Amino acid sequence: MGSGAWSTDVYDAADRYRRATGTSAFSYSDSGARVVHPALDPRGAVRESRDSAEHPQSTPVAVLFDVTGSMGHVPRVLQAKLPQLLGLLLRQGYARDPQIMFGAIGDATCDRVPLQVGQFESDNRMDDDLGRIVLEGGGGGQMRESYELALYFMARRTVTDSWEKRGRRGYLFVIGDELAYPRVKTGEVSRLVADDLREDVPVRQIVDEVTRRWDTYYLLPAGSHYAGNRRVLDFWRDLLGQHALELDDLAAVCETIALTVGLGEQAIDLDQGLRDLDRAGSSATGTVSKALARLGGRSRAEVSELPTGRTTGRGVVRL
Protein backbone atom coordinates (compact mmCIF):
# COMPACT_ATOMS: atom_id res chain seq x y z
CA MET A 1 0.00 0.00 0.00
CA GLY A 2 1.02 3.65 0.03
CA SER A 3 0.71 4.63 -3.63
CA GLY A 4 -0.81 7.88 -4.92
CA ALA A 5 -0.62 11.39 -3.52
CA TRP A 6 -2.73 13.33 -1.05
CA SER A 7 -4.96 16.03 -2.55
CA THR A 8 -6.57 18.68 -0.38
CA ASP A 9 -8.85 19.48 -3.33
CA VAL A 10 -10.16 15.90 -3.32
CA TYR A 11 -10.67 16.05 0.45
CA ASP A 12 -12.51 19.39 0.20
CA ALA A 13 -14.72 18.11 -2.63
CA ALA A 14 -15.67 15.04 -0.58
CA ASP A 15 -16.36 17.24 2.44
CA ARG A 16 -18.61 19.57 0.41
CA TYR A 17 -20.49 16.58 -0.97
CA ARG A 18 -21.08 15.16 2.51
CA ARG A 19 -22.33 18.51 3.77
CA ALA A 20 -24.65 18.96 0.80
CA THR A 21 -26.14 15.49 1.14
CA GLY A 22 -26.14 15.29 4.94
CA THR A 23 -23.79 12.30 4.82
CA SER A 24 -21.53 11.59 7.78
CA ALA A 25 -17.77 11.30 7.33
CA PHE A 26 -18.22 8.13 9.43
CA SER A 27 -21.14 6.72 7.49
CA TYR A 28 -20.16 3.09 8.13
CA SER A 29 -20.39 3.52 11.89
CA ASP A 30 -23.23 6.02 11.87
CA SER A 31 -25.32 3.70 9.70
CA GLY A 32 -25.34 1.22 12.58
CA ALA A 33 -22.37 -1.05 11.74
CA ARG A 34 -21.41 -3.29 14.65
CA VAL A 35 -18.72 -5.43 13.00
CA VAL A 36 -15.25 -4.48 11.82
CA HIS A 37 -15.10 -3.23 8.23
CA PRO A 38 -13.30 -5.82 6.06
CA ALA A 39 -10.65 -3.26 5.09
CA LEU A 40 -9.75 -2.72 8.76
CA ASP A 41 -9.98 -6.30 10.01
CA PRO A 42 -6.72 -7.26 11.77
CA ARG A 43 -7.37 -10.99 11.62
CA GLY A 44 -4.58 -12.58 9.58
CA ALA A 45 -3.53 -9.15 8.30
CA VAL A 46 -0.10 -7.60 7.83
CA ARG A 47 0.15 -3.85 7.28
CA GLU A 48 3.02 -2.74 5.07
CA SER A 49 4.70 0.58 4.36
CA ARG A 50 6.75 0.04 1.22
CA ASP A 51 9.00 2.09 -1.02
CA SER A 52 8.13 2.55 -4.68
CA ALA A 53 9.29 4.57 -7.67
CA GLU A 54 6.61 7.09 -6.67
CA HIS A 55 7.62 7.11 -2.99
CA PRO A 56 11.24 5.91 -2.74
CA GLN A 57 11.86 6.96 0.89
CA SER A 58 8.67 5.95 2.68
CA THR A 59 8.19 7.26 6.22
CA PRO A 60 5.53 5.26 8.12
CA VAL A 61 3.30 7.08 10.61
CA ALA A 62 0.69 5.10 12.56
CA VAL A 63 -2.07 6.81 14.56
CA LEU A 64 -4.17 4.55 16.80
CA PHE A 65 -6.90 5.95 19.02
CA ASP A 66 -9.22 4.75 21.73
CA VAL A 67 -12.87 4.83 20.57
CA THR A 68 -14.46 3.78 23.86
CA GLY A 69 -16.71 5.99 25.96
CA SER A 70 -15.72 9.65 26.00
CA MET A 71 -12.88 9.02 23.53
CA GLY A 72 -15.28 8.30 20.67
CA HIS A 73 -15.06 11.90 19.43
CA VAL A 74 -11.32 11.65 18.69
CA PRO A 75 -11.57 10.28 15.13
CA ARG A 76 -14.07 12.98 14.20
CA VAL A 77 -11.55 15.63 15.29
CA LEU A 78 -8.76 13.87 13.40
CA GLN A 79 -10.84 13.60 10.25
CA ALA A 80 -11.63 17.31 10.32
CA LYS A 81 -7.97 18.19 10.91
CA LEU A 82 -6.49 15.78 8.39
CA PRO A 83 -5.60 18.48 5.82
CA GLN A 84 -3.53 20.34 8.43
CA LEU A 85 -1.59 17.19 9.30
CA LEU A 86 -0.89 16.33 5.68
CA GLY A 87 -0.17 19.93 4.81
CA LEU A 88 2.62 20.14 7.37
CA LEU A 89 4.09 16.74 6.55
CA LEU A 90 3.97 17.23 2.78
CA ARG A 91 3.96 20.89 1.81
CA GLN A 92 6.40 21.89 4.54
CA GLY A 93 8.58 18.86 3.86
CA TYR A 94 8.60 17.51 7.40
CA ALA A 95 8.88 13.91 6.18
CA ARG A 96 9.84 12.30 2.91
CA ASP A 97 7.07 10.20 1.40
CA PRO A 98 4.89 9.92 4.54
CA GLN A 99 2.54 6.95 4.62
CA ILE A 100 -0.15 7.20 7.29
CA MET A 101 -2.16 4.43 8.89
CA PHE A 102 -5.18 4.98 11.15
CA GLY A 103 -6.57 2.44 13.57
CA ALA A 104 -8.91 2.18 16.56
CA ILE A 105 -8.68 0.54 19.97
CA GLY A 106 -11.46 -0.83 22.17
CA ASP A 107 -11.71 -3.40 24.93
CA ALA A 108 -11.21 -7.02 23.89
CA THR A 109 -12.88 -8.25 27.08
CA CYS A 110 -16.29 -6.85 26.16
CA ASP A 111 -16.44 -4.87 22.87
CA ARG A 112 -17.65 -6.21 19.53
CA VAL A 113 -14.90 -4.40 17.63
CA PRO A 114 -11.88 -4.05 19.93
CA LEU A 115 -9.19 -3.61 17.24
CA GLN A 116 -9.40 -1.94 13.81
CA VAL A 117 -6.31 -1.33 11.70
CA GLY A 118 -6.20 0.49 8.37
CA GLN A 119 -3.58 0.48 5.64
CA PHE A 120 -0.54 2.71 5.27
CA GLU A 121 -1.61 5.25 2.65
CA SER A 122 -0.06 8.21 0.89
CA ASP A 123 -3.25 9.51 -0.71
CA ASN A 124 -6.87 10.23 0.20
CA ARG A 125 -7.57 6.60 0.95
CA MET A 126 -6.42 7.34 4.50
CA ASP A 127 -9.56 9.48 4.83
CA ASP A 128 -11.56 6.50 3.57
CA ASP A 129 -10.05 4.32 6.29
CA LEU A 130 -10.99 6.84 8.97
CA GLY A 131 -14.55 6.78 7.67
CA ARG A 132 -14.72 2.98 7.99
CA ILE A 133 -13.94 2.95 11.71
CA VAL A 134 -16.71 1.73 14.00
CA LEU A 135 -17.11 4.27 16.80
CA GLU A 136 -18.39 1.69 19.25
CA GLY A 137 -18.19 3.84 22.37
CA GLY A 138 -17.97 0.79 24.61
CA GLY A 139 -15.28 -0.17 27.07
CA GLY A 140 -15.38 -2.08 30.30
CA GLY A 141 -15.48 0.79 32.80
CA GLN A 142 -12.44 -0.38 34.76
CA MET A 143 -9.87 2.21 33.58
CA ARG A 144 -8.31 -0.29 31.16
CA GLU A 145 -8.59 -0.81 27.41
CA SER A 146 -6.76 -3.17 25.06
CA TYR A 147 -3.85 -0.90 24.12
CA GLU A 148 -1.49 -3.84 24.59
CA LEU A 149 -3.30 -5.73 21.81
CA ALA A 150 -2.79 -2.80 19.42
CA LEU A 151 0.88 -2.62 20.41
CA TYR A 152 1.17 -6.35 19.74
CA PHE A 153 -0.16 -5.82 16.23
CA MET A 154 2.30 -2.98 15.60
CA ALA A 155 5.21 -5.04 16.93
CA ARG A 156 4.50 -8.29 15.09
CA ARG A 157 2.12 -7.55 12.23
CA THR A 158 3.70 -4.54 10.50
CA VAL A 159 6.49 -4.45 7.92
CA THR A 160 8.22 -1.27 6.76
CA ASP A 161 10.95 -0.62 4.23
CA SER A 162 12.02 2.28 6.41
CA TRP A 163 13.21 -0.27 8.98
CA GLU A 164 14.19 -3.17 6.74
CA LYS A 165 16.16 -1.13 4.18
CA ARG A 166 17.37 1.86 6.17
CA GLY A 167 17.22 0.82 9.83
CA ARG A 168 14.94 3.80 10.55
CA ARG A 169 12.01 3.52 12.89
CA GLY A 170 8.54 4.66 11.99
CA TYR A 171 6.33 6.84 14.21
CA LEU A 172 3.51 5.46 16.34
CA PHE A 173 1.03 7.69 18.17
CA VAL A 174 -1.51 6.13 20.55
CA ILE A 175 -4.30 8.49 21.67
CA GLY A 176 -6.15 7.33 24.76
CA ASP A 177 -7.06 7.99 28.39
CA GLU A 178 -6.75 4.70 30.26
CA LEU A 179 -4.34 1.92 31.25
CA ALA A 180 -3.40 -1.06 29.14
CA TYR A 181 -4.10 -4.55 30.46
CA PRO A 182 -1.06 -6.15 32.13
CA ARG A 183 -0.58 -8.82 29.46
CA VAL A 184 -1.31 -9.57 25.82
CA LYS A 185 -3.62 -12.57 26.15
CA THR A 186 -3.27 -15.66 23.99
CA GLY A 187 -7.03 -16.09 23.52
CA GLU A 188 -7.56 -12.51 22.35
CA VAL A 189 -4.66 -12.70 19.92
CA SER A 190 -6.00 -15.97 18.51
CA ARG A 191 -9.53 -14.62 18.13
CA LEU A 192 -8.73 -11.16 16.78
CA VAL A 193 -5.35 -11.42 15.04
CA ALA A 194 -5.21 -15.17 14.27
CA ASP A 195 -1.74 -15.66 15.77
CA ASP A 196 -0.98 -18.76 17.82
CA LEU A 197 0.77 -17.55 20.98
CA ARG A 198 2.05 -20.17 23.37
CA GLU A 199 1.81 -17.87 26.39
CA ASP A 200 0.68 -14.41 27.38
CA VAL A 201 3.11 -11.55 26.73
CA PRO A 202 3.71 -8.98 29.51
CA VAL A 203 2.87 -5.43 28.46
CA ARG A 204 6.41 -4.21 29.16
CA GLN A 205 7.82 -6.86 26.84
CA ILE A 206 5.50 -5.86 24.01
CA VAL A 207 6.36 -2.18 24.57
CA ASP A 208 10.06 -3.04 24.30
CA GLU A 209 9.33 -4.92 21.07
CA VAL A 210 7.34 -2.14 19.48
CA THR A 211 9.79 0.61 20.43
CA ARG A 212 12.59 -1.20 18.64
CA ARG A 213 10.95 -0.35 15.32
CA TRP A 214 8.61 2.52 16.21
CA ASP A 215 9.19 5.84 17.96
CA THR A 216 6.16 5.46 20.20
CA TYR A 217 4.12 8.24 21.85
CA TYR A 218 1.04 8.13 24.09
CA LEU A 219 -1.22 11.21 23.96
CA LEU A 220 -3.70 11.81 26.80
CA PRO A 221 -6.08 14.59 25.65
CA ALA A 222 -8.23 17.01 27.59
CA GLY A 223 -11.93 16.26 27.46
CA SER A 224 -11.46 12.52 28.00
CA HIS A 225 -12.81 10.86 31.13
CA TYR A 226 -9.40 10.30 32.72
CA ALA A 227 -7.64 13.45 31.52
CA GLY A 228 -5.04 14.43 34.12
CA ASN A 229 -5.41 11.18 36.05
CA ARG A 230 -2.13 10.49 37.87
CA ARG A 231 -2.53 6.73 37.77
CA VAL A 232 -2.87 6.80 33.97
CA LEU A 233 0.01 9.25 33.54
CA ASP A 234 2.32 7.26 35.83
CA PHE A 235 1.48 4.02 34.04
CA TRP A 236 2.46 5.38 30.62
CA ARG A 237 5.39 7.34 32.03
CA ASP A 238 6.81 4.08 33.35
CA LEU A 239 6.51 2.46 29.92
CA LEU A 240 7.37 5.35 27.58
CA GLY A 241 9.03 8.01 29.72
CA GLN A 242 8.69 11.55 28.38
CA HIS A 243 6.94 10.24 25.28
CA ALA A 244 3.75 10.20 27.37
CA LEU A 245 2.15 13.55 26.47
CA GLU A 246 -0.79 15.23 28.15
CA LEU A 247 -2.74 17.46 25.74
CA ASP A 248 -4.87 20.26 27.10
CA ASP A 249 -6.45 20.73 23.66
CA LEU A 250 -7.54 17.75 21.59
CA ALA A 251 -7.65 20.01 18.53
CA ALA A 252 -3.84 20.27 18.73
CA VAL A 253 -3.27 16.56 18.17
CA CYS A 254 -2.55 16.77 14.42
CA GLU A 255 -0.08 19.63 14.82
CA THR A 256 1.60 17.78 17.70
CA ILE A 257 2.00 14.70 15.52
CA ALA A 258 3.29 16.68 12.55
CA LEU A 259 5.92 18.66 14.45
CA THR A 260 7.05 15.58 16.37
CA VAL A 261 7.69 13.84 13.05
CA GLY A 262 9.38 16.92 11.61
CA LEU A 263 11.74 17.15 14.57
CA GLY A 264 12.44 13.43 14.47
CA GLU A 265 13.29 13.64 10.77
CA GLN A 266 15.54 16.66 11.47
CA ALA A 267 13.57 18.56 8.83
CA ILE A 268 12.92 21.49 11.18
CA ASP A 269 13.91 22.88 14.51
CA LEU A 270 11.27 23.80 17.06
CA ASP A 271 11.27 27.52 16.27
CA GLN A 272 10.77 26.89 12.57
CA GLY A 273 7.92 24.47 13.25
CA LEU A 274 6.16 26.96 15.49
CA ARG A 275 6.52 29.65 12.84
CA ASP A 276 4.93 27.27 10.34
CA LEU A 277 1.97 26.84 12.69
CA ASP A 278 1.61 30.60 13.06
CA ARG A 279 1.69 31.11 9.29
CA ALA A 280 -0.96 28.42 8.90
CA GLY A 281 -3.21 30.26 11.37
CA SER A 282 -3.15 27.36 13.81
CA SER A 283 -4.45 27.89 17.34
CA ALA A 284 -2.24 25.05 18.59
CA THR A 285 1.09 26.92 18.69
CA GLY A 286 1.17 27.41 22.47
CA THR A 287 0.18 23.84 23.24
CA VAL A 288 2.68 22.34 20.83
CA SER A 289 5.43 24.71 21.95
CA LYS A 290 5.16 23.60 25.58
CA ALA A 291 5.08 19.92 24.66
CA LEU A 292 8.04 19.83 22.33
CA ALA A 293 10.14 22.22 24.38
CA ARG A 294 9.84 19.81 27.31
CA LEU A 295 10.69 16.90 25.05
CA GLY A 296 13.86 18.82 24.37
CA GLY A 297 13.38 18.68 20.59
CA ARG A 298 15.59 15.62 20.40
CA SER A 299 16.15 14.19 16.95
CA ARG A 300 15.60 10.59 16.00
CA ALA A 301 19.38 10.13 15.74
CA GLU A 302 19.83 11.17 19.37
CA VAL A 303 17.00 8.92 20.54
CA SER A 304 18.38 5.97 18.57
CA GLU A 305 21.56 6.11 20.64
CA LEU A 306 19.69 5.22 23.83
CA PRO A 307 20.33 1.68 25.11
CA THR A 308 18.02 -1.35 24.75
CA GLY A 309 15.80 0.28 22.16
CA ARG A 310 13.89 2.35 24.74
CA THR A 311 12.94 5.72 23.33
CA THR A 312 13.38 8.15 26.21
CA GLY A 313 14.23 8.66 29.84
CA ARG A 314 11.66 9.17 32.57
CA GLY A 315 9.17 11.98 33.04
CA VAL A 316 5.76 12.98 31.67
CA VAL A 317 5.35 15.96 29.40
CA ARG A 318 2.33 18.08 30.34
CA LEU A 319 0.82 20.34 27.71
RAWOQUI-V823764 format. One record per residue. RES is the residue in one small letter. SS is DSSP state (H for helix, E for strand, - for the rest). PSI is psi in degrees with one decimal (NA if undefined). BURIAL is I if it has 24 or more other C-alpha atoms within 12 Angstrom, else O. Layout:
BEGIN
RES | SS | PSI | BURIAL
RES | SS | PSI | BURIAL
END
This chain:
BEGIN
m | - | 176.9 | I
g | - | 13.6 | I
s | - | 170.7 | I
g | - | -177.6 | O
a | - | 142.4 | I
w | - | 137.8 | I
s | - | 117.4 | O
t | H | -32.8 | O
d | H | -42.3 | O
v | H | -43.5 | O
y | H | -47.9 | I
d | H | -39.4 | O
a | H | -41.6 | O
a | H | -38.7 | I
d | H | -42.3 | I
r | H | -39.6 | O
y | H | -44.5 | O
r | H | -41.3 | O
r | H | -40.9 | O
a | H | -32.9 | O
t | H | -2.9 | O
g | - | 26.8 | O
t | - | 136.1 | O
s | - | 146.8 | I
a | - | -17.2 | I
f | - | 54.2 | I
s | H | -31.0 | O
y | H | -48.2 | I
s | H | -45.1 | I
d | H | -14.7 | O
s | - | -2.7 | O
g | - | 10.3 | O
a | - | 137.1 | O
r | - | 14.3 | O
v | - | 155.4 | O
v | - | 139.1 | I
h | - | 139.4 | I
p | H | -33.3 | O
a | H | -17.3 | I
l | H | 10.0 | I
d | - | 120.9 | I
p | - | -10.5 | I
r | - | 116.1 | I
g | - | 8.4 | O
a | - | 151.6 | I
v | - | 130.5 | I
r | E | 127.8 | I
e | E | 139.1 | I
s | E | 109.6 | I
r | - | 148.5 | I
d | - | 158.5 | I
s | - | 172.6 | O
a | - | -33.6 | O
e | - | -36.5 | O
h | - | 80.3 | I
p | - | -14.4 | O
q | - | 60.8 | I
s | - | 136.9 | I
t | E | 105.9 | I
p | E | 134.1 | I
v | E | 118.4 | I
a | E | 132.9 | I
v | E | 111.7 | I
l | E | 132.9 | I
f | E | 146.9 | I
d | E | 127.7 | I
v | - | 23.6 | I
t | - | 151.1 | I
g | H | -126.5 | I
s | H | -8.5 | I
m | H | -3.2 | I
g | H | -16.0 | I
h | H | -10.0 | I
v | H | -49.8 | I
p | H | -29.1 | I
r | H | -38.1 | I
v | H | -44.5 | I
l | H | -43.7 | I
q | H | -40.1 | I
a | H | -28.2 | I
k | H | 3.2 | I
l | H | -42.0 | I
p | H | -36.1 | I
q | H | -41.9 | I
l | H | -49.9 | I
l | H | -34.1 | I
g | H | -43.0 | I
l | H | -43.7 | I
l | H | -39.7 | I
l | H | -60.8 | I
r | H | -34.3 | O
q | - | -3.7 | I
g | - | 33.0 | I
y | - | -28.2 | I
a | - | 140.6 | I
r | - | 128.7 | I
d | - | 55.4 | I
p | E | 138.4 | I
q | E | 119.0 | I
i | E | 134.9 | I
m | E | 133.5 | I
f | E | 143.5 | I
g | E | 170.8 | I
a | E | 147.2 | I
i | E | 133.3 | I
g | - | -147.2 | I
d | - | 111.8 | I
a | - | -11.7 | I
t | - | -16.4 | I
c | - | -19.9 | O
d | - | 152.4 | I
r | - | -36.4 | I
v | - | 77.6 | I
p | - | -11.7 | I
l | E | 126.1 | I
q | E | 129.8 | I
v | E | 118.2 | I
g | - | -169.7 | I
q | - | 159.0 | I
f | - | 121.9 | I
e | E | 148.9 | I
s | - | -12.7 | I
d | - | -162.4 | I
n | - | -2.2 | I
r | H | -20.0 | I
m | H | -32.9 | I
d | H | -37.9 | I
d | H | -42.2 | I
d | H | -41.4 | I
l | H | -43.4 | I
g | H | -15.3 | I
r | - | -5.5 | I
i | - | 133.4 | I
v | - | 118.7 | I
l | - | 77.0 | I
e | - | -36.9 | I
g | - | 27.2 | I
g | - | -123.7 | I
g | - | 158.2 | I
g | - | -7.9 | O
g | - | 20.1 | O
q | - | 23.8 | O
m | - | 26.4 | I
r | E | 140.6 | I
e | E | 173.2 | I
s | - | 52.0 | I
y | H | -36.2 | I
e | H | -30.9 | I
l | H | -40.5 | I
a | H | -40.8 | I
l | H | -37.3 | I
y | H | -46.5 | I
f | H | -44.5 | I
m | H | -35.2 | I
a | H | -37.3 | I
r | H | -5.7 | I
r | - | 22.0 | I
t | E | 147.1 | I
v | E | 129.8 | I
t | E | 138.5 | I
d | H | -26.7 | I
s | H | -42.1 | I
w | H | -47.5 | I
e | H | -34.9 | O
k | H | -33.9 | O
r | H | -3.1 | O
g | - | 27.2 | O
r | - | 129.8 | I
r | - | 151.8 | I
g | E | -173.5 | I
y | E | 130.9 | I
l | E | 124.9 | I
f | E | 121.8 | I
v | E | 123.6 | I
i | E | 116.6 | I
g | - | -173.9 | I
d | - | 18.0 | I
e | - | -177.2 | I
l | E | 157.2 | I
a | E | 162.3 | I
y | - | 155.5 | I
p | - | -24.8 | O
r | E | 148.3 | I
v | E | 120.9 | I
k | - | 137.6 | I
t | H | -42.7 | O
g | H | -39.6 | O
e | H | -39.7 | I
v | H | -41.4 | I
s | H | -44.6 | O
r | H | -38.1 | O
l | H | -26.5 | I
v | - | -20.1 | I
a | - | 30.6 | O
d | - | 147.9 | I
d | - | 91.1 | O
l | - | 139.9 | O
r | - | -27.1 | O
e | - | 160.2 | O
d | - | 154.3 | I
v | E | 121.7 | I
p | E | 146.3 | O
v | H | -36.0 | I
r | H | -36.9 | I
q | H | -41.5 | O
i | H | -31.7 | I
v | H | -42.6 | I
d | H | -38.0 | I
e | H | -47.2 | I
v | H | -34.1 | I
t | H | -10.3 | I
r | H | -35.9 | I
r | H | -6.4 | I
w | E | 126.3 | I
d | E | 110.1 | I
t | E | 130.9 | I
y | E | 142.5 | I
y | E | 124.2 | I
l | E | 121.1 | I
l | E | 104.3 | I
p | E | 153.1 | I
a | - | 153.1 | I
g | - | -13.3 | O
s | - | 163.9 | I
h | - | -38.4 | O
y | - | 25.7 | I
a | - | 130.1 | I
g | - | 1.4 | I
n | - | 124.3 | O
r | H | -34.9 | O
r | H | -42.4 | O
v | H | -46.8 | I
l | H | -43.4 | I
d | H | -37.6 | I
f | H | -50.4 | I
w | H | -28.3 | I
r | H | -40.9 | I
d | H | -34.0 | I
l | H | -38.8 | I
l | H | -1.5 | I
g | H | -136.9 | I
q | H | 0.1 | I
h | H | 4.6 | I
a | E | 111.7 | I
l | E | 135.5 | I
e | E | 114.5 | I
l | E | 126.3 | I
d | - | 2.9 | I
d | - | 106.3 | I
l | H | -32.2 | I
a | H | -10.5 | I
a | H | 2.8 | I
v | H | -41.0 | I
c | H | -41.7 | I
e | H | -37.4 | I
t | H | -45.0 | I
i | H | -48.5 | I
a | H | -47.4 | I
l | H | -33.1 | I
t | H | -43.3 | I
v | H | -44.5 | I
g | H | -41.5 | I
l | H | -42.5 | I
g | H | -34.7 | I
e | - | -0.4 | I
q | - | 30.5 | O
a | - | -22.6 | I
i | - | 163.1 | I
d | - | 174.0 | I
l | H | -42.5 | I
d | H | -42.9 | O
q | H | -44.0 | O
g | H | -40.9 | I
l | H | -36.6 | I
r | H | -37.6 | O
d | H | -41.4 | I
l | H | -42.4 | I
d | H | -44.7 | O
r | H | -31.2 | O
a | - | -1.6 | O
g | - | 23.3 | O
s | - | 143.3 | I
s | - | 4.1 | I
a | - | 1.9 | I
t | H | -47.4 | I
g | H | -45.1 | I
t | H | -48.3 | I
v | H | -38.8 | I
s | H | -48.3 | I
k | H | -40.5 | I
a | H | -52.6 | I
l | H | -25.5 | I
a | H | -39.4 | I
r | H | -26.1 | O
l | H | -20.6 | I
g | - | 0.6 | I
g | - | 29.4 | I
r | - | 140.4 | I
s | - | 166.1 | I
r | H | -37.4 | I
a | H | -41.8 | O
e | H | -43.1 | O
v | H | -37.0 | I
s | H | -17.9 | I
e | - | -9.5 | O
l | - | 148.2 | O
p | H | 157.2 | O
t | H | 17.7 | O
g | H | -0.8 | I
r | - | 145.3 | I
t | - | -29.2 | I
t | - | 178.9 | I
g | - | -156.4 | O
r | - | 167.0 | O
g | - | 144.7 | O
v | - | 137.3 | I
v | E | 124.6 | I
r | E | 132.2 | I
l | - | NA | I
END
